[in-house]
Amino acid sequence: MNRWIPSWATDAALGIGLFVLSILSLLQYQATDVAAVHQRTPSLLSYALIALQTLPLIWRRRFPVAVVLVVLAAWMLDRGLDYPSSLAGIGTLVALHAVGSQLSSRKSMIWGLSVIGVVVAFTLLGSVLYESVAVVNVVGEVLTGLLALYLGREVNERQTERSRLQEQVERAEREREERALAAVAAERGRIARELHDVVAHQIVVMTVQAEGAARLATDADPRVRDALGTISAAGREGLGEMRRMVGLLREPADAEPMAPQPGLAEIDRLTGHFADAGLPVSVKVLGQPRRLPGGIDINAYRIVQESLTNSLKHGGPGVKANLTLDYGQDRLGISVLDDGRGVVGPLAPGHGLVGMHERVSLLAGELHTGARPGGGFAVQATIPVPA
């Protein structure tokens, strides 16, 4: 059904349209000689019975059992009084279809077969009492009744399957969002730990050096000693504030033992591990390698690590990677290109792209990832480096 057309509009159009066509068919039927075989001619009651066989179909989705009973009763009275036939008899088939599509399998079979049984019995009785009713009509009524009920059941099963698939899609979307949030939270916590280790170390060094200089500057200008004292106090305050904030970010289960953090100086060992795992890595260094600030050094290492992990996981058999580290005057360029089959479809949160974006964003850099025109996958990052 077109989603832009409300169901009540189609139901109303069906009920009213069938009513109008039934009236027209009755008038046309009355004008023929065949109408003479019936014992009664159309009257106000016959038109009322046509209305009862057609107009209740407007509510067949909401009240399928009530509608089929009303339509069946009107049809039986219409046939029992031997009025000329009209298209209103289709109303019973439409009501049977609604029973099949709106009720459960068990209930639809009970009500549907009961209605078909009543129609068959009444037709057999009519074939004995009236000249206008033939026994052969029973076969057609059974077949059409069963077909209407079967088609209704098919609609019901399709609707059930569609609802089940929709529920699965919604559940998968919720799980995907939860995984994405968890991945972001985990990566940010990991980044916070690494930055804390580096920055805390630098603050400690700064504070210790300031205090040592203050002890040596006993004969210096008092303003120098005051400045060194201010540096020491600011360092200790900043160190305590940082530890307090990072402590709030960490969960109890997140506490990990402190360990030395890796950097680009260990890139050869990292690529060696990947080569042993089946991913040969060609390394090219542009510019003059130099010591980088700790936060940049650690995050650059992690970006390379995550990129090579993706290449190993998704590149397929025989994949090779090229790593380029470009040391510019005010930036660090990282490029990881592989010749594998790339990634089919969107990457899930657990494939490292989320973490790489978080790291580069925290360092005010730029990251570009995606399939290469000639095949394979590319990760390219640019990170500002203070002079």
N, C-alpha and C positions, 0 to 999 in steps of 0.2 A: 504494500500500500504506500502511495506517495506520502512522505512525511509531512508535506505541506497541507494535506487534506485531512481534517479531523475525522476520527472514526464515526462520530455521531452524524456528520454530514453525509457520509456514504450510507450509513444505515437508514437515515431519513429518506435519502434519494431512492434507495432500494424499495423501502416499504411503500412510499407514495407512488413511485413509478410503477410498481407491480399492481397497485390498486387501480391506477388509471388504465393500464393496459388490460387488466381483467374486465373492467367495465366495457371498454371498447370491444374486446373479444366476445363478450356476452351479447352485445348489441349486434355484432356481425353474425354470431352463431344463430341468433334468434331470427335473422332474416333468411336463413336457409331452410330447406325442406327437412333437413335432418332434425331440426328442433321439434318436429312433430312427434318424434318417438318418446319424448319426455312427457310426463303426466302434468307438469306445471309449467306455466309461462313465467318469465321474470316479473318480480314484484318488488315492492320496497324491502320486504324481508330478504329477498335474494341479494339485493345490493348491500344490505347490512351484513349478511353472512360473508360476502366478498370482502367487505372492510375488515371483518374479524379474522379473515384468513391472510390478510396482507399487512395492514397497518401495525399490528403488534410486532412485526418483524423489526420495527425501529428499535425495540428494546431487547432484541434477542441476545446481545452480548451480556447484558447485565442480569437478565432473568431468563436463561435458556429453557429451564424446565417449565416455568409458568407460560412462556410464549408458545412452546410446542403443545402444551395441553389446550390452550385457548384456540390455537390454529386447528388442532386435530378435532376438537369439539365442533367448531364451526364447519369444518369440512364434512364431518359425519352428518350434521344436521342438513347441510346443503345437499349431500348425496341422498340422505334419507327422504328428503322431500322431493327428490327427483327433478330438481331445477336443471336447466340446460347447463352444460359444462362451460367453464371459462379458465383463463390462465391462473385463477386464484389457487388452483390445486398445486401450483408450484410452491406456494407458501409452506406446505408441509415439508417439502424437500429442503427448503432453506432453513426451516426450524430444526430439522434433523441435522443439517450441517452445523448449526450453532451448538447443538448438544454435543456433537463430536469434538468441536474445536474449543469449547469453553469448560467442559467438565473433565474430570479425571478419566483414565482409561476404563476403570471398573464401572463408574456411574454412567458414563456415556454409552457403554455397551448395554447396560440394564435398561436405561430409558430408551435408547435408540431401537433396540430389538423389540421392546414392548410396543413402541409406536408402530413399527413395521408390522408386527403381528396383528395389532388392532386394525390397521388399514387392510391387510389381507383378509382377515375374517369378515370385515364389513363389506368388502368387495364381493366375496363369495356369497354372502347373504343377499347383496343387491342383485347378483346375477340370477338368483332364484326369483326375486320379487319384481324386478323391473326389466323391461325389454331393452332399455338403453344401456345396461351393464352387461359386458361380455366376460366370460370366465378367463379369456386370454389376457384380460387387463391385469390379472393377478401377477403374471410373470413380469410384466413391465414395471409394476409398482414395487415388487420385491427387488428387482435389479436396480431401479433408480433410487430406492430408499437405502439400500446397502451402499451404493456408490456415494450418495450424499453423506452418509455416516462415515465412510472410509476417508473421503476427502477432508471432512472435519477433523478426523483423528490425525491426518497428515499435517494439517495446519497447526494443531495443538503441539505435535512433536517438534515441528520446526520452530515454533515460538519458544518451547522449552529449551531446545538446543541453543537458540540464539541468546536467550537469557543466561544460560550456563556459560557460553563463550564470552558474553559481555562481562559477567562476574569474574571470569578468569582474567580478562584483560585488565579490569579495574584492580584486581588483587595484584597482578604482576606489576602494574604501574605504581601501586603503593609500595610494594617491596623494592622496586627500583629506586624510588625516591628515598626510602629508608636507607638503602645501601649507599646511595650517593651522599646523604647526610652523614652517615657513619664514616665513609671514606674521607670526607672533608674534615670531620672532627678529628679522626685519627691522624691524618697527615698534619693538620695544624698543631696538634699536640706534639707530634714528633719534631716539627720545625721549631716549636717553642723550646723544646728541650735542647736542641742543638744550638740555637741562638743563645740560650741562657748559658750554656757551657762556655761558648766563645766569649760573649760580652762580659760575663761574670769574671772570667779569667783576666780579661783586659782591665776591668775596673780594679780587681785585686792588685794587679801589677802596678797600676797607676797610683793606688792608695799607698802601697808599700814604698814605692819610689818617692812619693811626696813626703811620707813620714821619715824615711831615711835621709832625704835631703834636708829636712827641717832639723834633724839632729846634728848634721854636719855644719849647718849654717848658723853656728852659735854667735859668730862675730859679724854676721851679715846685717844688712839694713833690716830693721824691724818689719818694714813693709813686705820684704821678701818672706820672712818667717810667717807673717800673717797670711800671705797668699798661699804658701805651702800648707798651712793649717786649714785654710778654706778648701783647698783641693782635697786634702785628706778627709775632711768631714763630709764634703759633698760625695766623695767616692763611697764612703761607708754608708751614707744615707741612700745613695742610689742602688748600692748592692743589696741592701735590706729590702728596699721597695721592689726591686726586680724579683727577688726570691719570693716575696709575699704574693706578687701578681701571678707568677708562674705556678706557685703552689695552689692558687685558686683555680687555675686552668687544668691542673692535673687531678685525676680521680685517684682514690686510694690504690686501685689495682694497677694504676699507670706508673707507679714508682718503680724505676729501673736503676740498677747500679750505674754509677758514672763510669764512662769508658772514653778513651781518646777517640775523637771524631775524625773520620778520614777526610782527605783533601785531594786536590789534583796531583799532588806529588806522588800519590799512590795509584795513578791512573794505569800505569803499566801492569801492576799486579792485578788490577780489576779486569783489564782486557784479557789478561792471561787466564783468569778464571773462566771467562766467557768462551775463550778459545778451547779450553779443556771440555766445556759443556757442549761444544759443537758449533760455536759461532765465531769464525775468524774475524778479527777486527783490525783494520788498517788505521793507524794513528798518524795524523799530520798536525804539526804545531807551527803556527804562523806567529810572527812577532817574537819578542823576547820574553820567555817565561819569567815570572817574578812572583814574589810572595804576595798573596791577595789577602784582604781582610778576612778574618775567620768565617764570618757569616756567608760571604760570597763563595769562599773556598769550599765549605761543606756543601752548600746548596748546588754549586756547579757539579761537584762529584755525584750528588744524588740524582741530578737531572741526567747525567750520562748513564748512571747505573739503571735508572728506570727506563731510559730509551733503549738500551741494549737488552734489557729484560723483555721489553715488548717485541723487539726483533727476534729474539730467541723463541718466544712463545708463539708468535703469529707468522713468522716469516716462512715457515715450512722447511722441507729438506734442502740442504745445500745453501742456505742463506748466508750471505756475507755482509759485513757492515763496514762503513767508513766513518771514522771519528775525526773531526777537525776542531782544534782549539785555537782561536784567534785572539792573541793578546794585543789589543789596541791600547792607545794611550789613556783613554777614558772609558773603555768598555772591554767586556770579555764576550767573544762570540763562541757559541757551541753549536756544532752541526753533526747530527747522527743520521746517516743515510744508509738504508739497506736495500738489497735487490730481491727481497722476498715477495711473497704473494700479497703482502699488505694485510689490512684488517677488513673483513667482510662485514658490512653493517656498522652501526654505531658501537663505539667502545663502551663497555660497562664501567662503572666507577672504580672497580678494583684493578684496572689495567694501568695505573700509574699516571694517566694524563691529568687527573684531578690534582694529584700531588705536585706535578710539574708546574701546572698553572698557579697553584698556591705559592710555590716557592718563588717563581719569577715575579708574581704580583707583589709579594712582600719586599722584593728587591727593586721594585719600580722598573722592571725590565719588560721585554716583549718575548712572546713565545708563539711560534707557528708550527702546527702539526697537520699532517694529512698525507694522502697518497701522492706518490711521485708520478709525473706524466708517463714515464717509461716503465712504470712498475715499481713496486716496493713502497716503503714508507719513509717519511722524513720528519725529523724533529729539529727545529732551529730556534735557538734562544739567543737573545742579546741582553747582557746584564751590565748596567752602568758600574764603573769602578772609580771611586774617588781618587783624585791625584794624591 
